[in-house]
């Protein structure tokens, strides 16, 4: 079974890659040469295009073709054509086979280690930390069963997993729960390929390419490919492509070309923002590719159009966060060009400005981190910049930041500091700061007799640029503006280049004596080991909230430290190559151990303290799966209602619609949550049966009357084409009329009388054989959820106690038929439509 899942997962990635290549056939293959794309960069671009467009293409196919097998066959044909057409452009040549083998030797074990510390160590099939993955699994299962993709399930983007995974599940029998495990490993492999593509843009022929890749791979913190992570990682590769095209010479790119590229990218962002629709953004991408083909004879303008329109449009199609990623990448690239011009005009006042920024920005960042720590531990009164940021979000998004919204949950310096710290890690941050300080004191800029900058200046420019750009972006993130921390991956990539340049200029670019080599190796090894022990040894204390998480990773940490000591011995070898490889291994492995230790600590921030005798990190248990599988086998037209944690896993297994929507498992619209909680409490009240049913129906009728569009489509009551062409940015709208679908999170109406409630529910659910049923799932977690205040959250972990027998007896004796029950759950039907 696992072998089948592994093969189908590989097929999943190949289909998306081939589909992307097919889209790129619209443009002439000359763009690869014009833009100097390496084969790794071409593969990353092709996959990004394919992952973003596969869902849209399958959705369009499902409008005209009912048979899911024909839809799958069509996608196979499109993908096969793309792979065949692009074979000369992405197959490794004889000279590149050695590099490909070296990449595999490094990437495969690092990917396996990353998969283990990020997911495998905390999971035991079928239980794992799938979290918000329940959304795409639900859409995929619905598509596998019906042969039609629900266009209303996509919020601001088309999930890159749901369509194709659902197609494979409906045709070749892909197990979606198993797929969620193997998919993570392939995701990490892709991210490592993207890291290699990025460093190729910085070091096209330099041996530093492999050192940079190893540091980037061991420090990789992106472990699951979602639309957001795909967009930000492809943005990093986009930066690498821009860097490779700049040739590290200020005179190679005219000011006109730079401005034209920036204006084209800005126009693409504005058009995508105005279109406000994923299908139209795909049309913009195709138009850009046609423009590249038309301008292919004028290489300069074709390249500018490709870099300024096609790549940004690809990123915007993947995720709305690209409205942030693309300007960040362009700003970093423009800063590089400015620094090159500053240094080429040596001596000038601008050099002093660069030196000032290099020292001032880290000090400001350190001050902000200290203040955030003071606020976190109560030494400094907490401050909020939401009022200031609301003026910006009001201008751009048309709304202010209000408590309980996702904007509010993603804002603030404390959230930003935690997210940046999670992306970088304390050990990497300390080492890179010490390394830059050491370099600044011992490695002055080299200039030849004529005054021209010598060979060392190229590394100098790269180091200064990556350090200043990384610190500047980090300072912007720590301001706490909502979701600005999502560029942390770009910041980490910049600091990786800083680490490579610092390491090479201090330890590789010169040939020290054997005594100095031993001294340097001992110092570096001791520093890394001490930092690992000092930073994470305290985490072994059993009284800390994250101590139980660390227990999952302790064997891996110990093995990493032992391997670190073995690598340290290799630095004493006489061979200079072995000495360098040993040092690289020590630093890279130290960063990997940093990631492993940090993985256990941040889980307490995400999930809270781990309960006693908990063997896996999961929000569902065997009883939840039993309920979900029973519903899948016995209830085809049921609308699920429960707490979001229970409802999430049930929807993921069954593909059934829900009475309300939620984003994260603990993020539900406050008005909808209050009404749902009141309804469940009313069902359990010890009142007369008929009165209890009327009260329950009067509470649920407004919820059903304002049913979400995703559920309304699944009931066969909404237009598929209208869903594909709908806006991705919602605006404030009046209350929906009864019987019409509403947008997620809409306010529900007041309570209705018995007859009005019955009429409303019948109008939505229908009558006779085609009627849909409301099904409530009552568990101890559901009951606890009904008693929570709006600012409180349930534990991420499932309860261990059984449901009280009195509750089951009360339900059986009441007006709600009990369809199924086990130790922790009761499935009841709410017969409001009768």
N, C-alpha and C positions, 0 to 999 in steps of 0.2 A: 504493500500500500504506500509506504513511504517512497519507494523507488518510482512508482507511478506519479506521485505528487511532485517529486523532484524533476522528473522529465517534463511534466506539464508546466511546471514553473519556468523551466528553461525555454519551453515553447512560448510561453506567455511573453517573455522578454524578447525573443526573436521576432515574434509577430509585431510587437510594437516598434522594434527597431526597423524591420522591413517596411512597415507602414510609413514611418518617418522618411525613409529613403525614397519611397514612392512619391511623397509630397515634394521632396526636394528635386525630383526629376523635372519639375516645372521650370526650374532654373537650369541654365547651362552648367555643365561640370567645370567650366572655367572658373567659377567662383572659388573653387577649392584652391586653385593656384593663385588667383588674385588676392585672396584673403590669407594665403599662406597657412591654411589649415593642416595640421598634422592628422594622421589617421585616427588617433585617439580623440582629438577634438571633433573630427567629423562624425565619429560614432556617438559621442555625447550629444552633439546637435541633432543627429538623426533620431536618437532615442527620445530626446526631449520633444521633438516635433511629433513623433509617433505616439508617445504616451499621452500627449495632450489632445490629439485628433482622433485616436481610435474610438473613444467613447462617443464623440460627435458623429463619426461615420457610421458606427453601429446603430446609433439612435436614428439617423436618417434612413438606414436600411430597414429598420424595424417598422418604419412608416409605410413601406411599400411591400415588404416581404414578411409574411407571417411565420414561415418555417425558420426556426433558429439554426437548423443545419445549413440551410442555404445562406443565411447571414454569415455563419462561421466560414463556409466555403469561400464566400466572396472576400472576406478579410484575409484568408489564407492566400488567395490569388493575388490580391493587392500587395501583401507582404512579400510573397515570393518574387514578384516582379521587382520590388524595390531592392531586395537582397541581391538578385541577379544583376540588376542594372549597376548597382554600386560596388559590385565585387572587386573591380580593379582599383577602386578608390579606398577600400578599407582592409583588404587582405594584406597581411604583412609580406614584404618582399624578403629576398634572401638575407639581405643585410639587417632587416628588422626582426627576423625570427629570433635572434639572440636576445634582443631587448624584450620581446614578448615573453620568452621563456624566463628571463630574469624577473619580469613583472609578476608572472604566475608564481614563481618561487617565493617572492616576498608577499604578494597579495593574499594568496590562499590561506596561509597560517594566520596572518594578521586578521583577515576577515572572520575566520573561525573563532579566534580569541575575542574579537569584538562582539560577535554574535553571542558568545558565551556570557561575557560580563554584562551585556546590555539586556539579555533576554533569557538565554538558556539556563543560566544558573538559578533563576527565580521561577522556573516553570517546570511543569510535569504534565505531559499531554494526557488529557485534552484541556488541562487548566493552564492558563497563561495570562499575561498582562496585555490583553488586546484592547482594553480601554475604549477609546472613541472609534476603533476599527469596526465596531458593531454597525456603524452607519453604512459603510461601503459593502459590508457583508450582507446586510439586509437588502440593499439594492441589487446586488449580484444574485442573491437567491431568488428574489422576485423576478428578475430577468430570466434566470434559468427555468423557472416554472412557467412563466407566461410567454416568453419570447419577445417581450416588449420592454424596452428600457424606460424607466420612469423619469422623464425629464425634469420633474419637479423635485426629485430627490437631490439634484445638484443645487448648491446654494450660490456661490459666486464663481464656481468653476466645476468642470466635469471631472469627477474623481477618476484618476488614472487606473484604478484597480477594478472598479465595480463592473464595467461593461465587459471587458475581455475575460475577467475571471468568471463572470456569470455565463458568458458564452461557452467557456471551457467546462463549467459545471453542468450546463444543460446539454452538452453534446458528448463530451468525453468522460463525464463523471468526476470532475475535479472536486475533491473534498475541501471546502472553503476554510474549515478550521485548520486542517493540516497545511493548506496553502499559506495561511497567515504565519506559519512557522518557517517554511522554506523560503517564502518571499523575503523575509528579513535578511537571510544570508545573501541572496542575490542582490538585494538592495545595497548591502555593504560593499559587495564586489563592484557594483556600478559606481559607488561613491569613491572607491579607491581608484577606479579607472579615471574618474573625473579629476581626482587629485593629481594623477599622472599627467593628464591633459593640461591642467593648469600650470604645473611646473615646467612642462615643455614650452609654454609660452614665455616663461621667465628665463629658462636655461635651455635654449634649443639644442645646443651641442655641448654645453659644458658638462663635465663629470659631476658637477654639483647637482645635476638633475636627480640622480639616484639618492643622494643624501636628502634633498628636499622632499622627494617622494616618501622616503622612509619616515622622516619626521612627520610629514602630513598624514601618513597612513596610521602610525601609532598614536597620533594625537587626534584622530578623527572622532568627532562627537556626534555626527549625524548617522543614525543607525537604522532608520526606517524611511523608505521612500514614500513620501506623500506628495501631494501637489506642491505644498510649500517648500519641502526640503529639496525636491527636484528643481524647483525654480531658483532657489538660492544657490545650490551647487552648480547649476548651469550658468548662473550669473558669475560665479567665480571663474569658470572656464572662459566665459565671455571676456572677463578682465585679462586672462592669459592671452587670448587672441588679440585683443587690443594692444597689449604689451609687445607681442611678437611682431605686430605690424608697425609699431613705432620705431623699431630697430635701435632703440636706445641712443638715438641721435636727434638732437633738436632740429637739425636742418633737413631731415628726411620727410617730415610732414609740414606742409605749409600751413600758415594760419587759416587760409581759406578752407583747406581740407578739414582741418580740425573743427572749425565753426560749422561747416556743412554737415559733418557727421553728427555733431551735437544737436544742431537744429532738426535734422531728420529724426533723430531719436526722440527729441522733445515733441515733434509733430506726431510721431507714432503713439506716444503716451497720451497726448491730447485726443487723438482720434479714438483710441481704445476706450478712453474714459467717456467720450461722447457716445460711442456705440452702445456701451453698457450691456453688451450681449456677447456670449462666447462664440456663437456661430458667426457673428459679424466680424469678430476678431480673427477667426479662421479665414474669412474672406479677405481681410486685410493682409494676413500672412501670404495668402496665395497671390494677391495683387503685388506684394513686394517681390515675390519670386518671379512673377512675370516681368516686372520691371528690371530685375537683374538679368533675365534672359535677353531682353531688348537692348540693354546697355552693355551686354557682354563684350562687344567689340571695343568699347572704351573702358578699359580695365579699371581705371581710377574711380570713375563714377559708379560702376557696377559694384566695386568693393565697398564704397561708401554707403551705397544703398543697402547692401547686404548687412553691413555692420550696424547701420543706423536704423534700419527698418525691420529686416527679416528676423535677426536674432532677438531684438526687444519684443517684437510681436509674438515670437515663440514663447518667450518668458511670460508675457502678459496672458497668453492663452493658458499657460499652466496654472498660474495662481495670481490673485490680485495683489499679493505682496510684492510683485515685480514692479509695481508703481513706486516702490521704495528701493528695490534692488538695482534697477537700471540706473536711476540717478546716482546711487552710491558708487556703482562701478565706474560710471562716466566721470564723476568727481575725482575718484582715485586716479584714474588714467590721466585726467587733465592736470592733477597735482604732480604726477610724474613728469609730464612734459614741462611744466613750469620749473620744477627742480632742476631738470637737465639744463634748461636755459640759464637758470641762476648760476649753476656751477660752471657752465661754459663761459660765463662773463667774469670769471675770477680775475682779480679780487673785486668784490663788490659788497655793498652793505647787506645784500640779500643773504650772503653766507652767514653773517651774524644773526640774521633773523631765523634761519634754519637751525642754527645752534641753540638759539633761545627757545624755539619751539620744542626742540628735542629734549630739553631739560625741564621746561615749564609744564608741558602737557602731562607728563607722568606725575608730577607733584600735585597738580590739580586733581587728577584722577584719584591719587592716594588720599587726598583730603576728602573727596566725595565718599569714597569707600569707608573712611573712618567715621564720617557723619552718619552714613547709612547704618553702620554697625552700632553707633551710639543710639540711633532711633530704634533699632531692632531690639536692643537690650534695655531700653528705657532710660538711658542717660540723657538723651536729647528729645525734646518734644517732637512728635511726628509732624511732618509738613506734607502738604499735598499741592501739587501744581495743576490739579484738574481744572481750576477756574481759568488759569492762564491757557492751558491746552484746549479748553473748550472753545475759546475764540477761534482757534485754528481749525478744530474739527467741525465747528459750526460753519466756517467758510468753505471747507473742502467737502465735508460729508453732509452738511445741512442739519446737524444735530449736536447738542452738547453732550458732555460725558456725565452720565447719571449713575448713581449707585446701583449695582446689580447687573449692569450691562457688561458685555464682553470688553468694550473699550475701557471700562472702569477696572475690570479684572486684569487687564494687560498693561496698566499704566502705573507710574510711580517709580521713584529711584530704587526702592527696595526690591521690587519685582525685577527691574532692569539689572541690578547688581547680582541678584541670585542667578538670573538667566545667563549673564555674561560669565559669571564664575563657573557655572555648570559647563559652558562651552569651552572655556580655556583651561580651567584647573589651576589650583594653587601652585603646584610644583612647576608647571610650565611658566606661569607668570613670574615666579620668583627667579627662575633660572634665566629667563630672557632679559629681565631687568638687570640682574647682576652681569650678564654677558655684555649688554650694551654699555653699562657703566665701565666695565673692564676695557672694552674696545675703545671707548671715547678717551680713556686715559693713556692708552698704549699704542694706538694705531692712527697717527695723523695722516692727512691726505697726502698722497705722493704726486709730485709734479716734476716733469722733466726739465732739463736745462733751458729749453725754449719757453718755459712757462705753461706749456700745454699739459693737460691732465694726462697722467700715464695710465697704464693698463689697470692699476689698482683702483682707479677712479670709477670704473664701471661698477665694481662691487660696492664702492662707496656710495654711488648714486642710488643703487638698488636698496642698500641698507637704510640710508637716510629716508628715502621715499617710503619704504614699507613701515618704518618705525613711526614717522610723523603721521602718515595716513592712518595707520592702525590706532594710534593714540587719539587722533582727532575724531575718528569715528566712535571710539569707545567713550570719549567725553560726551559726544552727542547722545549716545545710547543711555548713559548714566543720568541724563537730564530727566529721564522717566517718561518721555513722550510715548503714548500708547503704541505698543508693539514694535517700537524701533529696535528692540533687542533682537528682532528676527534677522538683523544683518550680522549677528555674532559670528556666523560661519565665514563671512567675508573678512571680518576683523581677524579671526583665527588664521585664515589663509595668509593675510599680510604679515602677521607676526611669525608665521612659519618661515616665510622668506627672510625676515629679520634674524631668526634663529639660525638659519642656514648660513647667511652671510657672516654673522658674528662667529659662529663655530669655525667656518672655513678660514676666515681672515686671521683668527687667533691661533688655530691649531693645525691647519692643513696647508696653507699657502706658503709656509716656510719650512725649512728642514732643520729642526733643532738637534742638538746633541742628544746622545742616548740618555745622559743624566737628566736633561731637561724634559725629554719625553716621558721618562718614568715619573718625574715630579708632577708634570701636567696630568698624566693619566691618573696618578694617585689622588691628586687634588680633585679632579672632575668626578672620579668614582666615589670618593668620600663625600663630596658635596651632594651628589645625587642620592646616595644611600641615606645620608643623614636627613636630607629633606623628606625622603619617603617615610622614614621611621618617625621623624618628629611630627610631620603633618598628619599621619594616619595611625600612629600607635595609640593615641588617646581614644580612637574610635573602637578599640577593643574593650573598653570599659562597658560592663553590662548594664549600667544605670542610665545610659544615654538612649534617646529615642530611636536612633538608627543602629544600635548595637546588633539587633537581631538581623537586620539586613546585611551587615558586615559578615555575619556568620556564613551566609551563602557563598561569599567570595573569599573567605580567609584562606582556603587551600590554594586558590589561584594566586593570591597575593604572596603567599610564602614561596610558591614555585617561582614567581617572578623575581623575588629578591634573591633566591638561590641562583637563578640563571644570570641575574645581574652580577653576582659575585664571580661566576665563571667567566663571563665576558670581561670582567675587570682584569683577570689574569692574562687574557689575550693581549691587552694593551702593553704588556711587558715584553712582547716578542721583538726580536731584532728586525724583522721585516717591517718596513714603513707602511706597506699596504695593510698588513695584518693589524698594525698599531692603529691606523686610521679606521679600519672596519670595526675594531674593538671599541674605539671611542664613540663612533656612530651608534653602535649597538647599545652601549651603556646609556647614552643620552636618550635614544629612542625607546629603549625598554623602560627607563625611568619614567618617561612620559606615559607609556602604556600602563605601568603600575599606578601612576597618578590617576589615570582614567578609571582603572578598576576600583581603587579606593573611593574615588568620588562618586562612582555609580551607586555604591551602597548608601552613602551619606545623603545624596539628593533625593532618594526615594522616600525618606521620612518627610521631606518638604512636599513632595507630590502626593503621598498617600497617608501620611501620618504614621504613628507607631505601629509596628507589626504585632498583631495579637499573639498571645501564647499558643504554642503548639500549631502554629501556621507553617505549613511546609512549602507553599507556593504563594506567589504574588498574583492574585486573580480576584476579580470582582464577582465570580460565579462559582458554584459548587455542583456536586453531582445531582442534587435535588433540582437545581435550576435547569440543568441539561435534560433531566428526565421530563420535566414539565414542557420544555421547548420541543422535545422530540415527540411527546404525546400530542401536542397541539399540531405539529406538522403532519402527523399521520391521521388525525381525526377531525380537524377543523380547517376547512378551506376558505370560508368566508367569515372570518372573525376579525374584529377590530380590537386590538389589545389595549388594556388600560391597567397600569400598575405604577410602582415607583420607577424612576428612570433606569436604575441599575438592573432590576429584574426585567424590565421591558426591553432593555438593550440586548441582552443575550438571547431572549426569546425571539426578537425580531431578526437577529443575526442568523439563527438556525432555521426559522420558519419563513422569513421574508414577508411576514404579515404586517399590515398597516397598523398605525397607532392612533389613539385618540388625540394625542398632542405630540409636539416635537420638542426635542432638546438638542443642545450642541454637545458640550461635554456631559459626562454622566451626572455631574453635580450642578449643571447650569440649566435651569428651567425658568421660563418666563414666570414672574412672581404671581401675576393674576391667574394664569392657568394652573400653577401649582396650588394656590389657595383653594380654587374651586375643586380640583381633583382630590385634594386632601379632605375637604369637607364632604365630598361624595362618598369616599371610602369610609370615613367615620360614620356617616349616616347609615351605610349598609350594615355596619356592625352594632348599631344601637339596638337595645332590647325593647323596641317598640312593636306595636301591632304590625303584622306583615304587610297589609295593604297600604297603611300609612307610610311605612318605611319605604316601600317601593315608589309611592308617589313622591316622597321627599327626595329620594335618590334620583328619580327621573327629572324632577324639576331642576336639580343641580346640574345634571349632565346634559340636559337639552341645549343650553347655550353653547356648551363645549362642542357638541355634535353639530349644532347649527352653524358654528363658525369653524367647521372641520378644515384641517390644513389641506393645502393643494396636493401634497404628495399622496395622502390617503384618498382624497377625492378622485385623483387620476387612477389609482389602483382599483377603485370601485367601478371604473369604466365611465366616469362622469365628467371627464375633462379632456381637452384637446391636446394631443401629443405635440403637434406642430406649434401650437401656442406656447407650450411649455418650453420648447427649444428656443423660441424667439423672445422669451420673457426677459425682463431686465434683471441683471444680477445685483444691482444696488437697490435696496428697498427704500421707499420714502414713506413718510408718515401719511397714513390714509385714514378716512373716516371708518367708523365701525362697519363691519361687513353685514350685509343683509342676511336674514335667516335663510338657510338653504343654499348659500353660495360659499364657495371655498374662500378661505382667507389666507393671508400670508402668515408664516410662522410667528408666533408670539403676539398675535392680535388679541385685543381685550375681549373677553367674553361678556355676554349680556347678562341682565338680571335674571333672577329666578322666575319661572313661569308657572302657571297653574297646571293642574294635572292634564287637562285636555289639550292645552297649548303645547305642553311638553311632548305629549304623545304624538300630536300632529307634526311637530318639528322633527322629531326623531324618525317618524315614518317617511317624511318627505325626503330625508337624507338616506336612510338605510333601505328603503324600499319595502315591498311586500311580497308574499308568496315565496316561490322557489328561488327567486333572485335576491331575496333579502339578505342583508348582512347582519351579523350579530355582534353585540357588545359583550366582550369577555373580560372580566376582571381577574387578575392574579393576586391573591392575598398571601403574603408571607410575613414573617416577623419583621423583616426589613421594611415592608410596605407599611405596616402598622406603626413602626417607629418613625417613618418618614412623615406620616400624617400629623405627628405631634411636634415636628420641628418648626422653629421660627424661620422667617425668610432668610436670615443671615447665618443660619446653621446648616451644616452638611452632614450627611450620613458617612459612616465609615466606608472606606473603599472595599473592605473585605466582607464577604458574606457572613451572615450570622451562623452560629453553631447551635443555638437552641431550637427546639421544635416549636411548631405553632401550637398554641394552647388548644386542647381538645374542646374546651367550651366554645371557642370561636367556630370550630368546624361544626359542632352541634347546633349553634345558633344559625349558621348559614344553611344547614340542611333543613332546619325547621322553618326557615323564612321563605320569602318569595323568590329567592335567587337559586336556581337549580345548580347543584354542585356537579360539575362535569368530571372532575378528576381531583384527586388529593393524594399527597404523600406526606412524609414526615414534616416538611417545612412549607408546603404550599397547598393552596386550594384554588382551583380554577372554577369560577362561577359565571353563569350567564346572567346578564341584566336584561330582563324581558320588558323593556320600556315600549317597544313598538307594538305590543299586543294590547 
